[in-house]
């Protein structure tokens, strides 16, 4: 003989919840910094070299030549405001792991003053390296500053006179 339940049954609190989920399933995965793309890189064209109507780069290109593996090298780049008004610019630094760009961002760049950027280079291989610094300005005149690094043979002895 079977016994019929007398009233409505309620499940205990633990059974209603089920087994608890691991915390990793409750939190969104963190994105790595490399996977976040800069919309200024994707949506703008950087074609001007050396200067535009607002900014002048000195020097117009950076060259690291005759390097040794594992040593750090540093070059200075100045971005000078050549316009007649204070401007806001966005600097997109070098993107490869061999070049590191550091600078102090001010609110606005006053006419005649400059941002000073330090570009550090540390080679791990004996080859040619390339990167660039991009400067986004108001309007469509965006600036491109190429950064090159290449090995140079210093011990090349060529005789001054050859008899054939």
Secondary structure, DSSP 8 states (H G I E B T S, - for coil): ------S-----HHHHH-S---HHHHS-----GGGS--HHHHH--EEEESB-SSEEEESSSEEEES--TT-EEEEEEEEEE-SSS-B--EEE---STTEEEE----S-B-TT-EEEEEEEEE-SSSS-EEEEEEEE-SSS-EEEEEEEEE---------S----
